[in-house]
Amino acid sequence: MVVDGEGPVAGARVRIQATAKATLTGPDGSFVVSGLVEGSPLTVSAWADGYYCAKAEGIVPPAEAVTLTLRLYQTTDNPQYEWIAPVGEICETW
């Protein structure tokens, strides 16, 4: 499943890294990726518009109950943040 802080994420792209295997999640956030080599660990990643990517490493097919949790992009800044120019010995040597 692919979820966020509110629940399932429909239409998220789920991909097996280092392959062309990918799918989209259903309305309930569930997904199935077929044609994987059983017993061979892999990395599963998920992404949806407005979210950072999530991944799960070391997943060994046939695996069930894999949950990827997406975090929303931060769309607002801290209004009290004050930018400070990078100065000093370390910054000046770059």
PDB file of N, CA, C and O in Angstrom:
ATOM      1  N   MET A   1       0.833  -1.186   0.000  1.00  0.00           N
ATOM      2  CA  MET A   1       0.000   0.000   0.000  1.00  0.00           C
ATOM      3  C   MET A   1       0.872   1.242   0.000  1.00  0.00           C
ATOM      4  O   MET A   1       1.997   1.243   0.500  1.00  0.00           O
ATOM      5  N   VAL A   2       0.321   2.295  -0.574  1.00  0.00           N
ATOM      6  CA  VAL A   2       0.956   3.607  -0.491  1.00  0.00           C
ATOM      7  C   VAL A   2      -0.004   4.499   0.277  1.00  0.00           C
ATOM      8  O   VAL A   2      -1.174   4.631  -0.079  1.00  0.00           O
ATOM      9  N   VAL A   3       0.515   5.114   1.345  1.00  0.00           N
ATOM     10  CA  VAL A   3      -0.301   5.942   2.211  1.00  0.00           C
ATOM     11  C   VAL A   3       0.410   7.264   2.492  1.00  0.00           C
ATOM     12  O   VAL A   3       1.605   7.414   2.237  1.00  0.00           O
ATOM     13  N   ASP A   4      -0.360   8.224   3.026  1.00  0.00           N
ATOM     14  CA  ASP A   4       0.216   9.443   3.571  1.00  0.00           C
ATOM     15  C   ASP A   4      -0.359   9.612   4.970  1.00  0.00           C
ATOM     16  O   ASP A   4      -0.931   8.664   5.508  1.00  0.00           O
ATOM     17  N   GLY A   5      -0.229  10.766   5.565  1.00  0.00           N
ATOM     18  CA  GLY A   5      -0.726  10.990   6.914  1.00  0.00           C
ATOM     19  C   GLY A   5      -2.237  10.929   7.032  1.00  0.00           C
ATOM     20  O   GLY A   5      -2.769  10.819   8.137  1.00  0.00           O
ATOM     21  N   GLU A   6      -2.931  10.998   5.912  1.00  0.00           N
ATOM     22  CA  GLU A   6      -4.391  10.973   5.911  1.00  0.00           C
ATOM     23  C   GLU A   6      -4.981   9.610   5.553  1.00  0.00           C
ATOM     24  O   GLU A   6      -6.155   9.355   5.819  1.00  0.00           O
ATOM     25  N   GLY A   7      -4.175   8.733   4.952  1.00  0.00           N
ATOM     26  CA  GLY A   7      -4.676   7.427   4.529  1.00  0.00           C
ATOM     27  C   GLY A   7      -4.121   7.022   3.176  1.00  0.00           C
ATOM     28  O   GLY A   7      -3.044   7.480   2.795  1.00  0.00           O
ATOM     29  N   PRO A   8      -4.834   6.169   2.433  1.00  0.00           N
ATOM     30  CA  PRO A   8      -4.356   5.664   1.144  1.00  0.00           C
ATOM     31  C   PRO A   8      -4.164   6.771   0.110  1.00  0.00           C
ATOM     32  O   PRO A   8      -4.883   7.770   0.106  1.00  0.00           O
ATOM     33  N   VAL A   9      -3.176   6.572  -0.767  1.00  0.00           N
ATOM     34  CA  VAL A   9      -2.909   7.508  -1.863  1.00  0.00           C
ATOM     35  C   VAL A   9      -3.211   6.790  -3.177  1.00  0.00           C
ATOM     36  O   VAL A   9      -2.496   5.867  -3.565  1.00  0.00           O
ATOM     37  N   ALA A  10      -4.260   7.215  -3.849  1.00  0.00           N
ATOM     38  CA  ALA A  10      -4.634   6.642  -5.147  1.00  0.00           C
ATOM     39  C   ALA A  10      -3.809   7.286  -6.256  1.00  0.00           C
ATOM     40  O   ALA A  10      -3.507   8.479  -6.200  1.00  0.00           O
ATOM     41  N   GLY A  11      -3.449   6.498  -7.260  1.00  0.00           N
ATOM     42  CA  GLY A  11      -2.744   7.023  -8.424  1.00  0.00           C
ATOM     43  C   GLY A  11      -1.266   7.283  -8.217  1.00  0.00           C
ATOM     44  O   GLY A  11      -0.640   7.946  -9.044  1.00  0.00           O
ATOM     45  N   ALA A  12      -0.688   6.778  -7.129  1.00  0.00           N
ATOM     46  CA  ALA A  12       0.758   6.921  -6.913  1.00  0.00           C
ATOM     47  C   ALA A  12       1.489   5.960  -7.841  1.00  0.00           C
ATOM     48  O   ALA A  12       1.011   4.854  -8.093  1.00  0.00           O
ATOM     49  N   ARG A  13       2.631   6.370  -8.343  1.00  0.00           N
ATOM     50  CA  ARG A  13       3.450   5.501  -9.188  1.00  0.00           C
ATOM     51  C   ARG A  13       4.371   4.687  -8.292  1.00  0.00           C
ATOM     52  O   ARG A  13       5.116   5.241  -7.484  1.00  0.00           O
ATOM     53  N   VAL A  14       4.314   3.385  -8.441  1.00  0.00           N
ATOM     54  CA  VAL A  14       5.168   2.464  -7.693  1.00  0.00           C
ATOM     55  C   VAL A  14       6.117   1.815  -8.682  1.00  0.00           C
ATOM     56  O   VAL A  14       5.699   1.362  -9.748  1.00  0.00           O
ATOM     57  N   ARG A  15       7.393   1.770  -8.332  1.00  0.00           N
ATOM     58  CA  ARG A  15       8.402   1.283  -9.267  1.00  0.00           C
ATOM     59  C   ARG A  15       9.385   0.373  -8.542  1.00  0.00           C
ATOM     60  O   ARG A  15       9.721   0.586  -7.377  1.00  0.00           O
ATOM     61  N   ILE A  16       9.832  -0.641  -9.264  1.00  0.00           N
ATOM     62  CA  ILE A  16      10.916  -1.484  -8.774  1.00  0.00           C
ATOM     63  C   ILE A  16      12.197  -0.840  -9.296  1.00  0.00           C
ATOM     64  O   ILE A  16      12.438  -0.815 -10.502  1.00  0.00           O
ATOM     65  N   GLN A  17      13.004  -0.329  -8.398  1.00  0.00           N
ATOM     66  CA  GLN A  17      14.202   0.398  -8.821  1.00  0.00           C
ATOM     67  C   GLN A  17      15.137  -0.496  -9.619  1.00  0.00           C
ATOM     68  O   GLN A  17      15.238  -1.698  -9.376  1.00  0.00           O
ATOM     69  N   ALA A  18      15.819   0.121 -10.576  1.00  0.00           N
ATOM     70  CA  ALA A  18      16.770  -0.531 -11.482  1.00  0.00           C
ATOM     71  C   ALA A  18      16.080  -1.461 -12.468  1.00  0.00           C
ATOM     72  O   ALA A  18      16.724  -2.326 -13.063  1.00  0.00           O
ATOM     73  N   THR A  19      14.757  -1.288 -12.647  1.00  0.00           N
ATOM     74  CA  THR A  19      14.014  -2.057 -13.641  1.00  0.00           C
ATOM     75  C   THR A  19      13.023  -1.118 -14.324  1.00  0.00           C
ATOM     76  O   THR A  19      12.890   0.046 -13.947  1.00  0.00           O
ATOM     77  N   ALA A  20      12.340  -1.636 -15.321  1.00  0.00           N
ATOM     78  CA  ALA A  20      11.278  -0.879 -15.978  1.00  0.00           C
ATOM     79  C   ALA A  20       9.910  -1.241 -15.405  1.00  0.00           C
ATOM     80  O   ALA A  20       8.891  -0.770 -15.908  1.00  0.00           O
ATOM     81  N   LYS A  21       9.872  -2.061 -14.372  1.00  0.00           N
ATOM     82  CA  LYS A  21       8.608  -2.512 -13.792  1.00  0.00           C
ATOM     83  C   LYS A  21       8.014  -1.411 -12.920  1.00  0.00           C
ATOM     84  O   LYS A  21       8.644  -0.936 -11.975  1.00  0.00           O
ATOM     85  N   ALA A  22       6.779  -1.013 -13.261  1.00  0.00           N
ATOM     86  CA  ALA A  22       6.091   0.036 -12.518  1.00  0.00           C
ATOM     87  C   ALA A  22       4.596  -0.166 -12.640  1.00  0.00           C
ATOM     88  O   ALA A  22       4.119  -0.847 -13.547  1.00  0.00           O
ATOM     89  N   THR A  23       3.864   0.432 -11.719  1.00  0.00           N
ATOM     90  CA  THR A  23       2.410   0.373 -11.728  1.00  0.00           C
ATOM     91  C   THR A  23       1.870   1.573 -10.984  1.00  0.00           C
ATOM     92  O   THR A  23       2.634   2.324 -10.379  1.00  0.00           O
ATOM     93  N   LEU A  24       0.558   1.764 -11.022  1.00  0.00           N
ATOM     94  CA  LEU A  24      -0.107   2.814 -10.266  1.00  0.00           C
ATOM     95  C   LEU A  24      -0.945   2.190  -9.162  1.00  0.00           C
ATOM     96  O   LEU A  24      -1.447   1.076  -9.310  1.00  0.00           O
ATOM     97  N   THR A  25      -1.094   2.907  -8.060  1.00  0.00           N
ATOM     98  CA  THR A  25      -1.932   2.404  -6.976  1.00  0.00           C
ATOM     99  C   THR A  25      -3.405   2.592  -7.312  1.00  0.00           C
ATOM    100  O   THR A  25      -3.786   3.504  -8.045  1.00  0.00           O
ATOM    101  N   GLY A  26      -4.216   1.709  -6.760  1.00  0.00           N
ATOM    102  CA  GLY A  26      -5.656   1.800  -6.928  1.00  0.00           C
ATOM    103  C   GLY A  26      -6.256   2.811  -5.959  1.00  0.00           C
ATOM    104  O   GLY A  26      -5.524   3.469  -5.219  1.00  0.00           O
ATOM    105  N   PRO A  27      -7.582   2.942  -5.956  1.00  0.00           N
ATOM    106  CA  PRO A  27      -8.259   3.906  -5.082  1.00  0.00           C
ATOM    107  C   PRO A  27      -7.976   3.693  -3.590  1.00  0.00           C
ATOM    108  O   PRO A  27      -8.051   4.629  -2.794  1.00  0.00           O
ATOM    109  N   ASP A  28      -7.651   2.450  -3.227  1.00  0.00           N
ATOM    110  CA  ASP A  28      -7.365   2.140  -1.829  1.00  0.00           C
ATOM    111  C   ASP A  28      -5.870   2.169  -1.512  1.00  0.00           C
ATOM    112  O   ASP A  28      -5.464   1.748  -0.429  1.00  0.00           O
ATOM    113  N   GLY A  29      -5.039   2.663  -2.450  1.00  0.00           N
ATOM    114  CA  GLY A  29      -3.593   2.752  -2.240  1.00  0.00           C
ATOM    115  C   GLY A  29      -2.849   1.459  -2.479  1.00  0.00           C
ATOM    116  O   GLY A  29      -1.629   1.409  -2.320  1.00  0.00           O
ATOM    117  N   SER A  30      -3.565   0.401  -2.863  1.00  0.00           N
ATOM    118  CA  SER A  30      -2.916  -0.898  -3.059  1.00  0.00           C
ATOM    119  C   SER A  30      -2.252  -0.976  -4.430  1.00  0.00           C
ATOM    120  O   SER A  30      -2.607  -0.247  -5.356  1.00  0.00           O
ATOM    121  N   PHE A  31      -1.286  -1.872  -4.534  1.00  0.00           N
ATOM    122  CA  PHE A  31      -0.602  -2.097  -5.803  1.00  0.00           C
ATOM    123  C   PHE A  31      -0.096  -3.527  -5.878  1.00  0.00           C
ATOM    124  O   PHE A  31       0.100  -4.193  -4.861  1.00  0.00           O
ATOM    125  N   VAL A  32       0.110  -3.985  -7.110  1.00  0.00           N
ATOM    126  CA  VAL A  32       0.694  -5.296  -7.375  1.00  0.00           C
ATOM    127  C   VAL A  32       1.686  -5.119  -8.499  1.00  0.00           C
ATOM    128  O   VAL A  32       1.375  -4.504  -9.519  1.00  0.00           O
ATOM    129  N   VAL A  33       2.879  -5.652  -8.318  1.00  0.00           N
ATOM    130  CA  VAL A  33       3.886  -5.677  -9.381  1.00  0.00           C
ATOM    131  C   VAL A  33       4.188  -7.141  -9.651  1.00  0.00           C
ATOM    132  O   VAL A  33       4.651  -7.863  -8.769  1.00  0.00           O
ATOM    133  N   SER A  34       3.923  -7.570 -10.868  1.00  0.00           N
ATOM    134  CA  SER A  34       4.131  -8.983 -11.196  1.00  0.00           C
ATOM    135  C   SER A  34       5.413  -9.161 -12.006  1.00  0.00           C
ATOM    136  O   SER A  34       6.036  -8.194 -12.445  1.00  0.00           O
ATOM    137  N   GLY A  35       5.784 -10.423 -12.187  1.00  0.00           N
ATOM    138  CA  GLY A  35       6.956 -10.748 -12.992  1.00  0.00           C
ATOM    139  C   GLY A  35       8.276 -10.538 -12.283  1.00  0.00           C
ATOM    140  O   GLY A  35       9.305 -10.346 -12.932  1.00  0.00           O
ATOM    141  N   LEU A  36       8.264 -10.571 -10.955  1.00  0.00           N
ATOM    142  CA  LEU A  36       9.498 -10.381 -10.183  1.00  0.00           C
ATOM    143  C   LEU A  36      10.141 -11.733  -9.881  1.00  0.00           C
ATOM    144  O   LEU A  36       9.451 -12.750  -9.801  1.00  0.00           O
ATOM    145  N   VAL A  37      11.448 -11.739  -9.715  1.00  0.00           N
ATOM    146  CA  VAL A  37      12.180 -12.956  -9.386  1.00  0.00           C
ATOM    147  C   VAL A  37      12.017 -13.233  -7.896  1.00  0.00           C
ATOM    148  O   VAL A  37      12.419 -12.430  -7.054  1.00  0.00           O
ATOM    149  N   GLU A  38      11.421 -14.382  -7.586  1.00  0.00           N
ATOM    150  CA  GLU A  38      11.217 -14.740  -6.182  1.00  0.00           C
ATOM    151  C   GLU A  38      12.544 -14.944  -5.478  1.00  0.00           C
ATOM    152  O   GLU A  38      13.476 -15.526  -6.033  1.00  0.00           O
ATOM    153  N   GLY A  39      12.615 -14.456  -4.242  1.00  0.00           N
ATOM    154  CA  GLY A  39      13.799 -14.652  -3.414  1.00  0.00           C
ATOM    155  C   GLY A  39      14.918 -13.665  -3.660  1.00  0.00           C
ATOM    156  O   GLY A  39      15.931 -13.718  -2.963  1.00  0.00           O
ATOM    157  N   SER A  40      14.782 -12.771  -4.614  1.00  0.00           N
ATOM    158  CA  SER A  40      15.827 -11.801  -4.922  1.00  0.00           C
ATOM    159  C   SER A  40      15.453 -10.429  -4.357  1.00  0.00           C
ATOM    160  O   SER A  40      14.495  -9.818  -4.831  1.00  0.00           O
ATOM    161  N   PRO A  41      16.190  -9.925  -3.348  1.00  0.00           N
ATOM    162  CA  PRO A  41      15.844  -8.652  -2.712  1.00  0.00           C
ATOM    163  C   PRO A  41      15.847  -7.493  -3.719  1.00  0.00           C
ATOM    164  O   PRO A  41      16.656  -7.451  -4.646  1.00  0.00           O
ATOM    165  N   LEU A  42      14.933  -6.576  -3.509  1.00  0.00           N
ATOM    166  CA  LEU A  42      14.839  -5.418  -4.396  1.00  0.00           C
ATOM    167  C   LEU A  42      14.375  -4.198  -3.613  1.00  0.00           C
ATOM    168  O   LEU A  42      14.007  -4.294  -2.442  1.00  0.00           O
ATOM    169  N   THR A  43      14.399  -3.055  -4.280  1.00  0.00           N
ATOM    170  CA  THR A  43      13.956  -1.798  -3.677  1.00  0.00           C
ATOM    171  C   THR A  43      12.699  -1.335  -4.399  1.00  0.00           C
ATOM    172  O   THR A  43      12.664  -1.267  -5.628  1.00  0.00           O
ATOM    173  N   VAL A  44      11.678  -1.021  -3.629  1.00  0.00           N
ATOM    174  CA  VAL A  44      10.412  -0.529  -4.168  1.00  0.00           C
ATOM    175  C   VAL A  44      10.312   0.946  -3.817  1.00  0.00           C
ATOM    176  O   VAL A  44      10.530   1.330  -2.668  1.00  0.00           O
ATOM    177  N   SER A  45       9.982   1.776  -4.805  1.00  0.00           N
ATOM    178  CA  SER A  45       9.815   3.198  -4.530  1.00  0.00           C
ATOM    179  C   SER A  45       8.431   3.644  -4.964  1.00  0.00           C
ATOM    180  O   SER A  45       7.803   3.016  -5.817  1.00  0.00           O
ATOM    181  N   ALA A  46       7.961   4.731  -4.374  1.00  0.00           N
ATOM    182  CA  ALA A  46       6.650   5.279  -4.710  1.00  0.00           C
ATOM    183  C   ALA A  46       6.747   6.791  -4.764  1.00  0.00           C
ATOM    184  O   ALA A  46       7.542   7.410  -4.057  1.00  0.00           O
ATOM    185  N   TRP A  47       5.911   7.375  -5.628  1.00  0.00           N
ATOM    186  CA  TRP A  47       5.880   8.822  -5.789  1.00  0.00           C
ATOM    187  C   TRP A  47       4.497   9.229  -6.268  1.00  0.00           C
ATOM    188  O   TRP A  47       3.844   8.495  -7.009  1.00  0.00           O
ATOM    189  N   ALA A  48       4.064  10.388  -5.846  1.00  0.00           N
ATOM    190  CA  ALA A  48       2.819  10.975  -6.336  1.00  0.00           C
ATOM    191  C   ALA A  48       3.022  12.483  -6.388  1.00  0.00           C
ATOM    192  O   ALA A  48       3.836  13.035  -5.648  1.00  0.00           O
ATOM    193  N   ASP A  49       2.281  13.136  -7.260  1.00  0.00           N
ATOM    194  CA  ASP A  49       2.388  14.576  -7.410  1.00  0.00           C
ATOM    195  C   ASP A  49       2.152  15.262  -6.070  1.00  0.00           C
ATOM    196  O   ASP A  49       1.159  14.990  -5.395  1.00  0.00           O
ATOM    197  N   GLY A  50       3.060  16.146  -5.687  1.00  0.00           N
ATOM    198  CA  GLY A  50       2.936  16.870  -4.431  1.00  0.00           C
ATOM    199  C   GLY A  50       3.612  16.205  -3.248  1.00  0.00           C
ATOM    200  O   GLY A  50       3.548  16.714  -2.129  1.00  0.00           O
ATOM    201  N   TYR A  51       4.265  15.063  -3.487  1.00  0.00           N
ATOM    202  CA  TYR A  51       4.901  14.311  -2.412  1.00  0.00           C
ATOM    203  C   TYR A  51       6.384  14.066  -2.699  1.00  0.00           C
ATOM    204  O   TYR A  51       6.815  14.054  -3.852  1.00  0.00           O
ATOM    205  N   TYR A  52       7.151  13.873  -1.628  1.00  0.00           N
ATOM    206  CA  TYR A  52       8.511  13.365  -1.748  1.00  0.00           C
ATOM    207  C   TYR A  52       8.425  11.867  -2.035  1.00  0.00           C
ATOM    208  O   TYR A  52       7.422  11.230  -1.712  1.00  0.00           O
ATOM    209  N   CYS A  53       9.458  11.309  -2.632  1.00  0.00           N
ATOM    210  CA  CYS A  53       9.507   9.870  -2.889  1.00  0.00           C
ATOM    211  C   CYS A  53       9.658   9.101  -1.574  1.00  0.00           C
ATOM    212  O   CYS A  53      10.200   9.606  -0.591  1.00  0.00           O
ATOM    213  N   ALA A  54       9.166   7.876  -1.591  1.00  0.00           N
ATOM    214  CA  ALA A  54       9.359   6.961  -0.467  1.00  0.00           C
ATOM    215  C   ALA A  54       9.921   5.672  -1.033  1.00  0.00           C
ATOM    216  O   ALA A  54       9.686   5.348  -2.197  1.00  0.00           O
ATOM    217  N   LYS A  55      10.667   4.932  -0.214  1.00  0.00           N
ATOM    218  CA  LYS A  55      11.176   3.650  -0.701  1.00  0.00           C
ATOM    219  C   LYS A  55      11.275   2.649   0.431  1.00  0.00           C
ATOM    220  O   LYS A  55      11.361   3.003   1.607  1.00  0.00           O
ATOM    221  N   ALA A  56      11.261   1.393   0.036  1.00  0.00           N
ATOM    222  CA  ALA A  56      11.449   0.277   0.955  1.00  0.00           C
ATOM    223  C   ALA A  56      12.518  -0.613   0.340  1.00  0.00           C
ATOM    224  O   ALA A  56      12.372  -1.072  -0.793  1.00  0.00           O
ATOM    225  N   GLU A  57      13.577  -0.854   1.075  1.00  0.00           N
ATOM    226  CA  GLU A  57      14.703  -1.649   0.573  1.00  0.00           C
ATOM    227  C   GLU A  57      14.663  -3.059   1.145  1.00  0.00           C
ATOM    228  O   GLU A  57      14.094  -3.301   2.210  1.00  0.00           O
ATOM    229  N   GLY A  58      15.273  -3.977   0.421  1.00  0.00           N
ATOM    230  CA  GLY A  58      15.384  -5.350   0.899  1.00  0.00           C
ATOM    231  C   GLY A  58      14.080  -6.133   0.866  1.00  0.00           C
ATOM    232  O   GLY A  58      13.908  -7.087   1.624  1.00  0.00           O
ATOM    233  N   ILE A  59      13.169  -5.739  -0.002  1.00  0.00           N
ATOM    234  CA  ILE A  59      11.907  -6.458  -0.144  1.00  0.00           C
ATOM    235  C   ILE A  59      12.165  -7.724  -0.959  1.00  0.00           C
ATOM    236  O   ILE A  59      12.746  -7.656  -2.042  1.00  0.00           O
ATOM    237  N   VAL A  60      11.739  -8.866  -0.449  1.00  0.00           N
ATOM    238  CA  VAL A  60      11.990 -10.134  -1.117  1.00  0.00           C
ATOM    239  C   VAL A  60      10.670 -10.715  -1.625  1.00  0.00           C
ATOM    240  O   VAL A  60       9.824 -11.119  -0.829  1.00  0.00           O
ATOM    241  N   PRO A  61      10.491 -10.759  -2.956  1.00  0.00           N
ATOM    242  CA  PRO A  61       9.260 -11.341  -3.512  1.00  0.00           C
ATOM    243  C   PRO A  61       9.196 -12.847  -3.228  1.00  0.00           C
ATOM    244  O   PRO A  61      10.246 -13.489  -3.179  1.00  0.00           O
ATOM    245  N   PRO A  62       8.039 -13.420  -3.045  1.00  0.00           N
ATOM    246  CA  PRO A  62       6.750 -12.732  -3.034  1.00  0.00           C
ATOM    247  C   PRO A  62       6.531 -12.066  -1.682  1.00  0.00           C
ATOM    248  O   PRO A  62       6.499 -12.747  -0.657  1.00  0.00           O
ATOM    249  N   ALA A  63       6.385 -10.780  -1.667  1.00  0.00           N
ATOM    250  CA  ALA A  63       6.189 -10.033  -0.423  1.00  0.00           C
ATOM    251  C   ALA A  63       4.771  -9.492  -0.386  1.00  0.00           C
ATOM    252  O   ALA A  63       4.214  -9.090  -1.407  1.00  0.00           O
ATOM    253  N   GLU A  64       4.210  -9.490   0.785  1.00  0.00           N
ATOM    254  CA  GLU A  64       2.891  -8.913   0.984  1.00  0.00           C
ATOM    255  C   GLU A  64       3.002  -7.882   2.095  1.00  0.00           C
ATOM    256  O   GLU A  64       3.958  -7.894   2.870  1.00  0.00           O
ATOM    257  N   ALA A  65       2.032  -7.000   2.170  1.00  0.00           N
ATOM    258  CA  ALA A  65       1.952  -6.004   3.232  1.00  0.00           C
ATOM    259  C   ALA A  65       3.128  -5.024   3.226  1.00  0.00           C
ATOM    260  O   ALA A  65       3.601  -4.621   4.289  1.00  0.00           O
ATOM    261  N   VAL A  66       3.598  -4.642   2.054  1.00  0.00           N
ATOM    262  CA  VAL A  66       4.614  -3.594   1.944  1.00  0.00           C
ATOM    263  C   VAL A  66       3.883  -2.261   1.969  1.00  0.00           C
ATOM    264  O   VAL A  66       2.994  -2.023   1.151  1.00  0.00           O
ATOM    265  N   THR A  67       4.250  -1.394   2.897  1.00  0.00           N
ATOM    266  CA  THR A  67       3.619  -0.080   2.994  1.00  0.00           C
ATOM    267  C   THR A  67       4.662   0.998   2.798  1.00  0.00           C
ATOM    268  O   THR A  67       5.689   1.016   3.477  1.00  0.00           O
ATOM    269  N   LEU A  68       4.394   1.897   1.863  1.00  0.00           N
ATOM    270  CA  LEU A  68       5.251   3.046   1.599  1.00  0.00           C
ATOM    271  C   LEU A  68       4.489   4.292   2.030  1.00  0.00           C
ATOM    272  O   LEU A  68       3.348   4.501   1.617  1.00  0.00           O
ATOM    273  N   THR A  69       5.113   5.112   2.855  1.00  0.00           N
ATOM    274  CA  THR A  69       4.454   6.310   3.375  1.00  0.00           C
ATOM    275  C   THR A  69       5.048   7.549   2.717  1.00  0.00           C
ATOM    276  O   THR A  69       6.242   7.822   2.836  1.00  0.00           O
ATOM    277  N   LEU A  70       4.191   8.294   2.020  1.00  0.00           N
ATOM    278  CA  LEU A  70       4.607   9.516   1.342  1.00  0.00           C
ATOM    279  C   LEU A  70       4.442  10.717   2.267  1.00  0.00           C
ATOM    280  O   LEU A  70       3.526  10.770   3.088  1.00  0.00           O
ATOM    281  N   ARG A  71       5.359  11.688   2.111  1.00  0.00           N
ATOM    282  CA  ARG A  71       5.272  12.958   2.839  1.00  0.00           C
ATOM    283  C   ARG A  71       5.028  14.073   1.836  1.00  0.00           C
ATOM    284  O   ARG A  71       5.679  14.129   0.793  1.00  0.00           O
ATOM    285  N   LEU A  72       4.091  14.962   2.151  1.00  0.00           N
ATOM    286  CA  LEU A  72       3.802  16.089   1.274  1.00  0.00           C
ATOM    287  C   LEU A  72       4.998  17.029   1.173  1.00  0.00           C
ATOM    288  O   LEU A  72       5.737  17.221   2.139  1.00  0.00           O
ATOM    289  N   TYR A  73       5.179  17.616  -0.024  1.00  0.00           N
ATOM    290  CA  TYR A  73       6.176  18.669  -0.166  1.00  0.00           C
ATOM    291  C   TYR A  73       5.833  19.799   0.785  1.00  0.00           C
ATOM    292  O   TYR A  73       4.660  20.066   1.049  1.00  0.00           O
ATOM    293  N   GLN A  74       6.846  20.452   1.291  1.00  0.00           N
ATOM    294  CA  GLN A  74       6.615  21.648   2.089  1.00  0.00           C
ATOM    295  C   GLN A  74       6.325  22.785   1.112  1.00  0.00           C
ATOM    296  O   GLN A  74       7.136  23.063   0.228  1.00  0.00           O
ATOM    297  N   THR A  75       5.190  23.434   1.263  1.00  0.00           N
ATOM    298  CA  THR A  75       4.809  24.490   0.323  1.00  0.00           C
ATOM    299  C   THR A  75       4.852  25.878   0.945  1.00  0.00           C
ATOM    300  O   THR A  75       4.604  26.872   0.263  1.00  0.00           O
ATOM    301  N   THR A  76       5.160  25.953   2.214  1.00  0.00           N
ATOM    302  CA  THR A  76       5.263  27.253   2.860  1.00  0.00           C
ATOM    303  C   THR A  76       6.590  27.356   3.588  1.00  0.00           C
ATOM    304  O   THR A  76       7.140  26.359   4.056  1.00  0.00           O
ATOM    305  N   ASP A  77       7.083  28.555   3.673  1.00  0.00           N
ATOM    306  CA  ASP A  77       8.324  28.806   4.400  1.00  0.00           C
ATOM    307  C   ASP A  77       8.011  29.402   5.765  1.00  0.00           C
ATOM    308  O   ASP A  77       6.916  29.908   6.007  1.00  0.00           O
ATOM    309  N   ASN A  78       8.983  29.330   6.633  1.00  0.00           N
ATOM    310  CA  ASN A  78       8.878  29.959   7.930  1.00  0.00           C
ATOM    311  C   ASN A  78       9.034  31.465   7.723  1.00  0.00           C
ATOM    312  O   ASN A  78      10.104  31.909   7.305  1.00  0.00           O
ATOM    313  N   PRO A  79       8.002  32.264   8.001  1.00  0.00           N
ATOM    314  CA  PRO A  79       8.093  33.707   7.754  1.00  0.00           C
ATOM    315  C   PRO A  79       9.128  34.398   8.621  1.00  0.00           C
ATOM    316  O   PRO A  79       9.521  35.527   8.326  1.00  0.00           O
ATOM    317  N   GLN A  80       9.579  33.746   9.687  1.00  0.00           N
ATOM    318  CA  GLN A  80      10.574  34.361  10.561  1.00  0.00           C
ATOM    319  C   GLN A  80      12.004  33.947  10.205  1.00  0.00           C
ATOM    320  O   GLN A  80      12.961  34.374  10.852  1.00  0.00           O
ATOM    321  N   TYR A  81      12.139  33.113   9.175  1.00  0.00           N
ATOM    322  CA  TYR A  81      13.470  32.672   8.767  1.00  0.00           C
ATOM    323  C   TYR A  81      14.246  33.842   8.187  1.00  0.00           C
ATOM    324  O   TYR A  81      13.728  34.604   7.369  1.00  0.00           O
ATOM    325  N   GLU A  82      15.487  33.975   8.619  1.00  0.00           N
ATOM    326  CA  GLU A  82      16.356  35.028   8.097  1.00  0.00           C
ATOM    327  C   GLU A  82      17.573  34.370   7.462  1.00  0.00           C
ATOM    328  O   GLU A  82      18.328  33.660   8.127  1.00  0.00           O
ATOM    329  N   TRP A  83      17.754  34.611   6.175  1.00  0.00           N
ATOM    330  CA  TRP A  83      18.875  34.019   5.462  1.00  0.00           C
ATOM    331  C   TRP A  83      20.172  34.642   5.925  1.00  0.00           C
ATOM    332  O   TRP A  83      20.262  35.861   6.067  1.00  0.00           O
ATOM    333  N   ILE A  84      21.177  33.820   6.162  1.00  0.00           N
ATOM    334  CA  ILE A  84      22.496  34.289   6.569  1.00  0.00           C
ATOM    335  C   ILE A  84      23.479  33.814   5.515  1.00  0.00           C
ATOM    336  O   ILE A  84      23.538  32.626   5.196  1.00  0.00           O
ATOM    337  N   ALA A  85      24.248  34.749   4.978  1.00  0.00           N
ATOM    338  CA  ALA A  85      25.227  34.412   3.945  1.00  0.00           C
ATOM    339  C   ALA A  85      26.282  33.469   4.512  1.00  0.00           C
ATOM    340  O   ALA A  85      26.739  33.657   5.639  1.00  0.00           O
ATOM    341  N   PRO A  86      26.673  32.457   3.738  1.00  0.00           N
ATOM    342  CA  PRO A  86      27.707  31.519   4.212  1.00  0.00           C
ATOM    343  C   PRO A  86      29.078  32.181   4.154  1.00  0.00           C
ATOM    344  O   PRO A  86      29.626  32.412   3.077  1.00  0.00           O
ATOM    345  N   VAL A  87      29.615  32.478   5.317  1.00  0.00           N
ATOM    346  CA  VAL A  87      30.953  33.090   5.401  1.00  0.00           C
ATOM    347  C   VAL A  87      31.758  32.354   6.443  1.00  0.00           C
ATOM    348  O   VAL A  87      31.215  31.631   7.279  1.00  0.00           O
ATOM    349  N   GLY A  88      33.030  32.544   6.382  1.00  0.00           N
ATOM    350  CA  GLY A  88      33.912  31.881   7.336  1.00  0.00           C
ATOM    351  C   GLY A  88      34.973  31.102   6.575  1.00  0.00           C
ATOM    352  O   GLY A  88      34.949  31.022   5.347  1.00  0.00           O
ATOM    353  N   GLU A  89      35.899  30.534   7.326  1.00  0.00           N
ATOM    354  CA  GLU A  89      37.028  29.827   6.707  1.00  0.00           C
ATOM    355  C   GLU A  89      36.588  28.679   5.824  1.00  0.00           C
ATOM    356  O   GLU A  89      37.110  28.526   4.720  1.00  0.00           O
ATOM    357  N   ILE A  90      35.665  27.885   6.263  1.00  0.00           N
ATOM    358  CA  ILE A  90      35.247  26.718   5.494  1.00  0.00           C
ATOM    359  C   ILE A  90      34.541  27.151   4.210  1.00  0.00           C
ATOM    360  O   ILE A  90      34.865  26.650   3.133  1.00  0.00           O
ATOM    361  N   CYS A  91      33.590  28.066   4.307  1.00  0.00           N
ATOM    362  CA  CYS A  91      32.835  28.478   3.135  1.00  0.00           C
ATOM    363  C   CYS A  91      33.689  29.222   2.121  1.00  0.00           C
ATOM    364  O   CYS A  91      33.465  29.103   0.916  1.00  0.00           O
ATOM    365  N   GLU A  92      34.647  29.976   2.588  1.00  0.00           N
ATOM    366  CA  GLU A  92      35.464  30.764   1.663  1.00  0.00           C
ATOM    367  C   GLU A  92      36.461  29.920   0.881  1.00  0.00           C
ATOM    368  O   GLU A  92      36.993  30.379  -0.129  1.00  0.00           O
ATOM    369  N   THR A  93      36.727  28.690   1.331  1.00  0.00           N
ATOM    370  CA  THR A  93      37.676  27.845   0.609  1.00  0.00           C
ATOM    371  C   THR A  93      37.008  27.092  -0.535  1.00  0.00           C
ATOM    372  O   THR A  93      37.706  26.462  -1.330  1.00  0.00           O
ATOM    373  N   TRP A  94      35.699  27.133  -0.645  1.00  0.00           N
ATOM    374  CA  TRP A  94      34.997  26.411  -1.707  1.00  0.00           C
ATOM    375  C   TRP A  94      35.004  27.235  -2.900  1.00  0.00           C
ATOM    376  O   TRP A  94      34.466  26.832  -3.932  1.00  0.00           O
TER     377      TRP A  94
END
